Amino acid sequence: MYRFNSLVYLLLALTPVRATGDPVPNTVVVRRATPSQTFCCPPQDQAGFPLGPGSVFPFCSYPAFAGEDPNDFFCTYSPTTGALVQDHDAGFCPPTAVICVPSRKRNSSLGELLDKRPAGKIRVESMDQALLDKRAIWAKKRQEVGAGEPHKV
């Protein structure tokens, strides 16, 4: 029995293994080192009319006067290449869209509020009594909740 097992192991060890090929095809993934370009509407058309309100790329409207229908004079661009797709601006569409520089997203209304905030701390004298009462209630609740829990470091 021992010789039989040895013979089987020897035959299996000497049996050539047939390569069947790579089960997963070799794919090459190309990644850019820089962020991909994004495009925006040009700020004005070739006739000098400014970009209209409500223009969202790839639809860029250039109204002749305030309140004009945005579908009267507009240009559409390719989102991937920035090339002009449709010229509905009497031939005054810029040939390509503008490359936008990616920026950090910032809530513009929040920025305006932060710019308008008072420079120093708000004085207690400037608060009305109802607000002071609410703050006192909140402070009491905070103390009650904090007293039951251990302090976390």
N, CA, C and O of each residue as an XYZ file, in Angstrom:
612
protein
N       0.832     -1.183      0.000
C       0.000      0.000      0.000
C       0.875      1.244      0.000
O       0.570      2.237     -0.661
N       1.971      1.173      0.755
C       2.866      2.313      0.841
C       3.465      2.621     -0.521
O       3.585      3.786     -0.899
N       3.841      1.582     -1.260
C       4.425      1.769     -2.578
C       3.403      2.334     -3.547
O       3.746      3.143     -4.410
N       2.152      1.916     -3.415
C       1.111      2.420     -4.307
C       0.924      3.922     -4.111
O       0.838      4.669     -5.085
N       0.861      4.370     -2.844
C       0.707      5.802     -2.566
C       1.905      6.595     -3.076
O       1.757      7.692     -3.614
N       3.087      6.027     -2.901
C       4.287      6.713     -3.379
C       4.272      6.830     -4.889
O       4.676      7.853     -5.441
N       3.806      5.784     -5.561
C       3.732      5.803     -7.009
C       2.730      6.849     -7.494
O       2.996      7.560     -8.463
N       1.592      6.944     -6.833
C       0.575      7.939     -7.211
C       1.125      9.352     -7.025
O       0.945     10.206     -7.892
N       1.786      9.598     -5.913
C       2.356     10.927     -5.666
C       3.433     11.270     -6.695
O       3.540     12.410     -7.147
N       4.222     10.265     -7.052
C       5.279     10.476     -8.028
C       4.701     10.782     -9.401
O       5.189     11.672    -10.097
N       3.670     10.053     -9.794
C       3.031     10.304    -11.088
C       2.377     11.687    -11.124
O       2.461     12.396    -12.127
N       1.741     12.054    -10.049
C       1.109     13.378    -10.001
C       2.153     14.485    -10.034
O       1.928     15.537    -10.632
N       3.278     14.250     -9.402
C       4.320     15.267     -9.376
C       4.971     15.433    -10.738
O       5.383     16.536    -11.097
N       5.069     14.360    -11.494
C       5.726     14.423    -12.796
C       4.772     14.737    -13.943
O       5.218     14.959    -15.069
N       3.488     14.757    -13.680
C       2.515     15.056    -14.726
C       2.636     16.524    -15.109
O       2.559     17.403    -14.251
N       2.828     16.791    -16.407
C       2.929     18.200    -16.817
C       1.587     18.910    -16.628
O       0.521     18.368    -16.920
N       1.678     20.094    -16.146
C       0.478     20.903    -15.925
C       0.270     21.755    -17.161
O       1.180     22.455    -17.608
N      -0.903     21.693    -17.697
C      -1.216     22.442    -18.912
C      -1.732     23.816    -18.514
O      -2.688     23.940    -17.748
N      -1.089     24.835    -19.041
C      -1.523     26.205    -18.757
C      -2.762     26.497    -19.583
O      -2.789     26.247    -20.788
N      -3.779     27.023    -18.937
C      -5.034     27.294    -19.636
C      -5.210     28.761    -19.958
O      -6.254     29.146    -20.485
N      -4.251     29.573    -19.669
C      -4.411     30.993    -19.952
C      -4.888     31.727    -18.722
O      -5.341     31.128    -17.746
N      -4.778     33.012    -18.790
C      -5.160     33.863    -17.666
C      -6.673     33.991    -17.623
O      -7.269     34.451    -18.597
N      -7.321     33.597    -16.518
C      -8.775     33.706    -16.465
C      -9.249     35.153    -16.452
O     -10.379     35.428    -16.855
N      -8.419     36.078    -16.002
C      -8.781     37.494    -15.988
C      -7.940     38.187    -17.048
O      -6.713     38.190    -16.949
N      -8.565     38.773    -18.056
C      -7.774     39.425    -19.096
C      -7.001     40.608    -18.520
O      -7.449     41.286    -17.595
N      -5.838     40.827    -19.096
C      -5.022     41.957    -18.651
C      -5.643     43.241    -19.180
O      -5.734     43.445    -20.390
N      -6.060     44.089    -18.279
C      -6.630     45.364    -18.683
C      -5.745     46.469    -18.167
O      -5.210     46.397    -17.060
N      -5.600     47.467    -18.964
C      -4.790     48.613    -18.588
C      -5.731     49.759    -18.276
O      -6.540     50.156    -19.115
N      -5.627     50.280    -17.091
C      -6.447     51.411    -16.689
C      -5.571     52.649    -16.731
O      -4.553     52.732    -16.044
N      -5.977     53.600    -17.542
C      -5.220     54.839    -17.660
C      -5.866     55.867    -16.750
O      -7.056     56.158    -16.873
N      -5.091     56.405    -15.852
C      -5.598     57.431    -14.944
C      -4.813     58.701    -15.164
O      -3.603     58.671    -15.384
N      -5.496     59.790    -15.105
C      -4.834     61.071    -15.267
C      -4.264     61.523    -13.937
O      -4.844     61.293    -12.876
N      -3.129     62.161    -14.021
C      -2.516     62.676    -12.804
C      -3.212     63.945    -12.344
O      -3.203     64.265    -11.155
N      -3.809     64.661    -13.271
C      -4.499     65.904    -12.934
C      -5.996     65.655    -13.000
O      -6.436     64.730    -13.683
N      -6.787     66.462    -12.304
C      -8.232     66.284    -12.379
C      -8.731     66.566    -13.791
O      -8.141     67.362    -14.522
N      -9.805     65.916    -14.160
C     -10.338     66.104    -15.503
C     -10.844     67.527    -15.673
O     -11.268     68.179    -14.718
N     -10.788     67.984    -16.906
C     -11.213     69.351    -17.188
C     -12.732     69.433    -17.143
O     -13.434     68.505    -17.544
N     -13.209     70.536    -16.659
C     -14.632     70.821    -16.713
C     -14.811     72.103    -17.497
O     -13.926     72.958    -17.526
N     -15.945     72.227    -18.121
C     -16.195     73.376    -18.972
C     -17.331     74.216    -18.413
O     -18.210     73.717    -17.710
N     -17.295     75.499    -18.740
C     -18.324     76.451    -18.331
C     -18.732     77.278    -19.540
O     -18.053     77.290    -20.567
N     -19.849     77.962    -19.395
C     -20.297     78.863    -20.452
C     -19.345     80.049    -20.555
O     -18.887     80.561    -19.534
N     -19.041     80.493    -21.780
C     -18.251     81.720    -21.928
C     -19.005     82.899    -21.320
O     -20.231     82.945    -21.414
N     -18.311     83.855    -20.697
C     -18.990     84.957    -20.016
C     -19.765     85.878    -20.946
O     -20.702     86.546    -20.508
N     -19.391     85.926    -22.224
C     -20.141     86.730    -23.199
C     -19.980     86.109    -24.575
O     -19.029     85.371    -24.832
N     -20.933     86.422    -25.465
C     -20.809     85.895    -26.821
C     -19.918     86.820    -27.649
O     -19.417     87.820    -27.135
N     -19.716     86.492    -28.931
C     -18.812     87.269    -29.770
C     -19.362     88.645    -30.123
O     -18.618     89.499    -30.606
N     -20.653     88.875    -29.890
C     -21.241     90.198    -30.110
C     -21.138     91.063    -28.860
O     -21.486     92.244    -28.895
N     -20.663     90.488    -27.754
C     -20.485     91.248    -26.524
C     -21.638     91.162    -25.552
O     -21.607     91.821    -24.514
N     -22.672     90.360    -25.855
C     -23.800     90.218    -24.934
C     -23.397     89.297    -23.784
O     -22.813     88.239    -24.018
N     -23.704     89.690    -22.540
C     -23.298     88.868    -21.387
C     -24.146     87.608    -21.255
O     -25.252     87.512    -21.788
N     -23.594     86.663    -20.537
C     -24.277     85.410    -20.249
C     -25.529     85.700    -19.432
O     -25.480     86.444    -18.452
N     -26.634     85.120    -19.833
C     -27.902     85.379    -19.165
C     -28.061     84.599    -17.882
O     -27.401     83.580    -17.683
N     -28.943     85.075    -17.002
C     -29.199     84.345    -15.755
C     -29.893     83.018    -16.059
O     -30.673     82.917    -17.007
N     -29.611     82.034    -15.271
C     -30.243     80.732    -15.464
C     -29.539     79.859    -16.483
O     -30.007     78.759    -16.776
N     -28.425     80.323    -17.029
C     -27.675     79.496    -17.973
C     -26.914     78.433    -17.199
O     -26.134     78.742    -16.298
N     -27.146     77.196    -17.555
C     -26.469     76.076    -16.913
C     -25.796     75.270    -18.020
O     -26.448     74.802    -18.953
N     -24.475     75.119    -17.896
C     -23.718     74.410    -18.925
C     -24.293     73.026    -19.132
O     -24.575     72.343    -18.147
N     -24.480     72.578    -20.352
C     -24.002     73.030    -21.643
C     -24.918     74.014    -22.361
O     -24.632     74.374    -23.503
N     -26.010     74.464    -21.738
C     -26.907     75.445    -22.352
C     -26.493     76.835    -21.890
O     -26.553     77.140    -20.699
N     -26.073     77.683    -22.833
C     -25.602     79.025    -22.509
C     -26.460     80.036    -23.254
O     -26.457     80.067    -24.485
N     -27.188     80.856    -22.523
C     -28.094     81.836    -23.117
C     -27.475     83.228    -23.063
O     -26.877     83.613    -22.059
N     -27.628     83.983    -24.163
C     -27.101     85.349    -24.255
C     -28.235     86.280    -24.681
O     -28.327     86.642    -25.853
N     -29.104     86.673    -23.735
C     -30.245     87.524    -24.099
C     -29.795     88.930    -24.490
O     -28.807     89.453    -23.973
N     -30.550     89.530    -25.421
C     -30.227     90.883    -25.884
C     -30.659     91.932    -24.867
O     -30.066     93.010    -24.801
N     -31.686     91.630    -24.070
C     -32.156     92.568    -23.046
C     -32.671     91.771    -21.855
O     -32.970     90.583    -21.971
N     -32.768     92.432    -20.721
C     -33.219     91.778    -19.490
C     -34.656     91.301    -19.644
O     -35.500     92.036    -20.157
N     -34.937     90.096    -19.212
C     -36.282     89.545    -19.280
C     -36.593     88.840    -20.588
O     -37.690     88.305    -20.747
N     -35.660     88.826    -21.525
C     -35.891     88.151    -22.804
C     -35.920     86.641    -22.595
O     -35.268     86.119    -21.691
N     -36.675     85.949    -23.432
C     -36.760     84.493    -23.360
C     -35.363     83.895    -23.553
O     -34.704     84.201    -24.547
N     -34.896     83.047    -22.623
C     -33.549     82.482    -22.749
C     -33.376     81.583    -23.972
O     -32.248     81.281    -24.359
N     -34.477     81.154    -24.582
C     -34.391     80.301    -25.766
C     -34.290     81.094    -27.064
O     -34.276     80.498    -28.141
N     -34.219     82.430    -26.991
C     -34.091     83.232    -28.213
C     -32.673     83.177    -28.771
O     -32.490     82.877    -29.950
N     -31.677     83.457    -27.954
C     -30.281     83.453    -28.389
C     -29.485     82.579    -27.420
O     -29.230     82.972    -26.282
N     -29.098     81.394    -27.882
C     -28.366     80.489    -26.996
C     -27.379     79.644    -27.792
O     -27.452     79.541    -29.016
N     -26.461     79.050    -27.055
C     -25.455     78.150    -27.616
C     -25.441     76.891    -26.757
O     -25.642     76.957    -25.544
N     -25.206     75.758    -27.384
C     -25.016     74.525    -26.620
C     -23.639     73.962    -26.960
O     -23.180     74.026    -28.100
N     -22.997     73.407    -25.930
C     -21.638     72.900    -26.061
C     -21.579     71.441    -25.640
O     -22.443     70.957    -24.909
N     -20.549     70.749    -26.111
C     -20.320     69.361    -25.714
C     -19.770     69.350    -24.292
O     -18.788     70.037    -24.013
N     -20.383     68.583    -23.384
C     -19.878     68.541    -22.007
C     -18.500     67.887    -21.891
O     -17.768     68.169    -20.942
N     -18.137     67.026    -22.833
C     -16.856     66.324    -22.737
C     -15.711     67.069    -23.407
O     -14.590     67.072    -22.898
N     -15.986     67.709    -24.561
C     -14.906     68.386    -25.291
C     -14.981     69.900    -25.204
O     -13.977     70.578    -25.420
N     -16.152     70.444    -24.893
C     -16.324     71.892    -24.848
C     -16.540     72.518    -26.212
O     -16.600     73.742    -26.330
N     -16.657     71.692    -27.249
C     -16.854     72.219    -28.607
C     -18.299     72.668    -28.797
O     -19.215     72.132    -28.173
N     -18.486     73.644    -29.655
C     -19.820     74.161    -29.966
C     -20.630     73.085    -30.679
O     -20.159     72.492    -31.649
N     -21.851     72.830    -30.200
C     -22.729     71.840    -30.811
C     -23.810     72.537    -31.619
O     -24.044     72.181    -32.773
N     -24.478     73.534    -31.024
C     -25.543     74.272    -31.709
C     -25.329     75.763    -31.529
O     -25.013     76.229    -30.434
N     -25.506     76.517    -32.628
C     -25.399     77.978    -32.581
C     -26.762     78.566    -32.904
O     -27.165     78.617    -34.066
N     -27.471     79.009    -31.870
C     -28.758     79.689    -32.040
C     -28.608     81.141    -31.599
O     -29.527     81.732    -31.033
N     -27.422     81.707    -31.871
C     -27.108     83.078    -31.469
C     -26.692     83.900    -32.693
O     -25.848     84.791    -32.596
N     -27.289     83.595    -33.828
C     -27.032     84.324    -35.079
C     -25.554     84.304    -35.459
O     -25.039     85.273    -36.018
N     -24.873     83.200    -35.156
C     -23.472     83.065    -35.523
C     -22.498     83.714    -34.557
O     -21.304     83.782    -34.847
N     -22.979     84.193    -33.414
C     -22.109     84.872    -32.455
C     -21.671     83.980    -31.289
O     -21.089     84.478    -30.325
N     -21.936     82.684    -31.359
C     -21.497     81.788    -30.283
C     -19.983     81.627    -30.335
O     -19.422     81.449    -31.416
N     -19.312     81.686    -29.187
C     -17.883     81.371    -29.163
C     -17.678     79.917    -29.611
O     -18.505     79.061    -29.297
N     -16.599     79.626    -30.334
C     -16.414     78.276    -30.883
C     -16.195     77.190    -29.827
O     -16.485     76.020    -30.077
N     -15.696     77.561    -28.670
C     -15.481     76.574    -27.606
C     -15.931     77.147    -26.269
O     -15.990     78.361    -26.076
N     -16.242     76.248    -25.365
C     -16.584     76.661    -24.001
C     -15.300     77.003    -23.257
O     -14.201     76.706    -23.724
N     -15.451     77.619    -22.116
C     -14.317     78.036    -21.299
C     -13.972     76.906    -20.335
O     -14.862     76.279    -19.761
N     -12.675     76.648    -20.159
C     -12.246     75.640    -19.184
C     -12.368     76.247    -17.793
O     -11.798     77.299    -17.501
N     -13.114     75.569    -16.953
C     -13.309     76.053    -15.585
C     -12.218     75.499    -14.686
O     -11.756     74.372    -14.866
N     -11.825     76.285    -13.743
C     -10.875     75.837    -12.734
C     -11.688     75.265    -11.590
O     -12.519     75.970    -11.017
N     -11.469     73.995    -11.238
C     -12.234     73.448    -10.123
C     -11.909     74.196     -8.839
O     -10.746     74.448     -8.525
N     -12.936     74.536     -8.122
C     -12.739     75.246     -6.861
C     -13.482     74.513     -5.761
O     -14.316     73.646     -6.022
N     -13.171     74.873     -4.543
C     -13.870     74.261     -3.418
C     -15.313     74.720     -3.426
O     -15.628     75.873     -3.720
N     -16.170     73.786     -3.096
C     -17.577     74.150     -3.020
C     -17.789     74.985     -1.771
O     -17.370     74.615     -0.674
N     -18.438     76.103     -1.959
C     -18.740     76.957     -0.822
C     -20.151     77.472     -0.988
O     -20.540     77.934     -2.061
N     -20.884     77.390      0.049
C     -22.240     77.890      0.037
C     -22.171     79.414      0.023
O     -21.749     80.034      0.999
N     -22.594     80.017     -1.106
C     -22.440     81.461     -1.244
C     -23.279     82.221     -0.223
O     -22.850     83.262      0.273
N     -24.463     81.719      0.096
C     -25.280     82.423      1.077
C     -24.629     82.353      2.460
O     -24.728     83.300      3.241
N     -23.969     81.242      2.762
C     -23.260     81.133      4.029
C     -22.105     82.128      4.066
O     -21.868     82.772      5.088
N     -21.394     82.251      2.962
C     -20.290     83.206      2.891
C     -20.761     84.634      3.092
O     -20.108     85.421      3.776
N     -21.903     84.968      2.491
C     -22.445     86.318      2.664
C     -22.828     86.562      4.121
O     -22.582     87.641      4.661
N     -23.430     85.558      4.753
C     -23.811     85.713      6.157
C     -22.584     85.873      7.045
O     -22.582     86.680      7.974
N     -21.537     85.097      6.753
C     -20.323     85.217      7.550
C     -19.683     86.585      7.383
O     -19.130     87.135      8.336
N     -19.755     87.138      6.177
C     -19.188     88.463      5.951
C     -19.978     89.549      6.678
O     -19.415     90.572      7.068
N     -21.283     89.329      6.862
C     -22.134     90.343      7.489
C     -22.199     90.215      9.007
O     -22.790     91.068      9.670
N     -21.609     89.174      9.565
C     -21.718     88.968     11.011
C     -20.975     90.065     11.765
O     -20.031     90.653     11.237
N     -21.395     90.340     12.984
C     -20.715     91.369     13.767
C     -19.293     90.942     14.116
O     -18.990     89.755     14.247
N     -18.441     91.934     14.259
C     -17.025     91.655     14.490
C     -16.781     91.035     15.863
O     -15.973     90.115     15.987
N     -17.457     91.517     16.879
C     -17.226     91.020     18.232
C     -18.347     90.124     18.694
O     -19.250     89.782     17.932
N     -18.273     89.744     19.971
C     -19.327     88.923     20.542
C     -20.589     89.760     20.700
O     -20.529     90.981     20.844
N     -21.713     89.090     20.672
C     -22.981     89.787     20.846
C     -23.141     90.112     22.321
O     -22.956     89.255     23.186
N     -23.478     91.325     22.585
C     -23.656     91.743     23.978
C     -25.020     91.308     24.484
O     -25.998     91.268     23.737
N     -25.064     90.988     25.752
C     -26.311     90.543     26.360
C     -27.354     91.652     26.308
O     -28.549     91.372     26.204
N     -26.915     92.911     26.380
C     -27.865     94.027     26.365
C     -28.629     94.100     25.047
O     -29.760     94.586     25.014
N     -28.017     93.619     23.954
C     -28.678     93.723     22.656
C     -29.680     92.596     22.422
O     -30.435     92.647     21.450
N     -29.709     91.567     23.295
C     -30.647     90.459     23.142
C     -31.955     90.791     23.839
O     -31.967     91.478     24.861
N     -33.053     90.303     23.284
C     -34.333     90.524     23.940
C     -34.523     89.493     25.054
O     -33.826     88.479     25.097
N     -35.445     89.753     25.928
C     -35.643     88.930     27.122
C     -36.073     87.509     26.774
O     -35.676     86.568     27.461
N     -36.878     87.329     25.721
C     -37.345     85.991     25.350
C     -36.165     85.095     24.956
O     -36.125     83.916     25.307
N     -35.211     85.668     24.225
C     -34.041     84.896     23.823
C     -33.181     84.545     25.035
O     -32.650     83.438     25.123
N     -33.046     85.479     25.962
C     -32.278     85.201     27.176
C     -32.916     84.083     27.993
O     -32.213     83.239     28.549
N     -34.256     84.075     28.066
C     -34.957     83.019     28.792
C     -34.724     81.651     28.139
O     -34.493     80.659     28.831
N     -34.785     81.606     26.805
C     -34.548     80.348     26.095
C     -33.131     79.847     26.344
O     -32.919     78.653     26.557
N     -32.166     80.753     26.319
C     -30.780     80.354     26.540
C     -30.591     79.811     27.956
O     -29.821     78.875     28.167
N     -31.288     80.396     28.913
C     -31.186     79.907     30.290
C     -31.756     78.493     30.402
O     -31.194     77.650     31.101
N     -32.870     78.232     29.715
C     -33.474     76.891     29.732
C     -32.524     75.881     29.090
O     -32.340     74.781     29.610
N     -31.921     76.255     27.958
C     -30.977     75.356     27.276
C     -29.771     75.059     28.166
O     -29.301     73.923     28.223
N     -29.281     76.070     28.849
C     -28.117     75.872     29.720
C     -28.458     74.918     30.859
O     -27.645     74.072     31.229
N     -29.681     75.057     31.423
C     -30.110     74.166     32.496
C     -30.195     72.723     32.005
O     -29.740     71.801     32.682
N     -30.788     72.535     30.811
C     -30.925     71.185     30.257
C     -29.552     70.581     29.991
O     -29.341     69.390     30.219
N     -28.634     71.386     29.517
C     -27.288     70.904     29.246
C     -26.609     70.443     30.533
O     -25.906     69.432     30.544
N     -26.821     71.185     31.612
C     -26.230     70.811     32.893
C     -26.850     69.524     33.417
O     -26.149     68.675     33.968
N     -28.175     69.374     33.246
C     -28.848     68.167     33.722
C     -28.364     66.941     32.955
O     -28.102     65.896     33.550
N     -28.249     67.069     31.657
C     -27.795     65.946     30.835
C     -26.338     65.647     31.123
O     -25.953     64.481     31.214
N     -25.525     66.673     31.265
C     -24.097     66.489     31.504
C     -23.790     65.932     32.874
O     -22.760     65.281     33.049
N     -24.662     66.166     33.868
C     -24.398     65.695     35.229
C     -24.526     64.183     35.320
O     -23.841     63.563     36.133
N     -25.385     63.571     34.507
C     -25.601     62.135     34.568
C     -24.556     61.330     33.829
O     -24.433     60.130     34.072
N     -23.793     61.948     32.933
C     -22.815     61.222     32.125
C     -21.406     61.554     32.592
O     -21.129     62.691     32.973
N     -20.520     60.572     32.564
C     -19.128     60.872     32.915
C     -18.487     61.728     31.828
O     -18.866     61.656     30.659
N     -17.537     62.518     32.220
C     -16.851     63.408     31.286
C     -15.903     62.597     30.413
O     -15.082     61.834     30.924
N     -16.012     62.758     29.111
C     -15.147     62.031     28.180
C     -13.976     62.910     27.809
O     -14.136     64.094     27.509
N     -12.797     62.316     27.832
C     -11.585     63.069     27.505
C     -11.170     62.758     26.102
O     -10.168     63.289     25.623
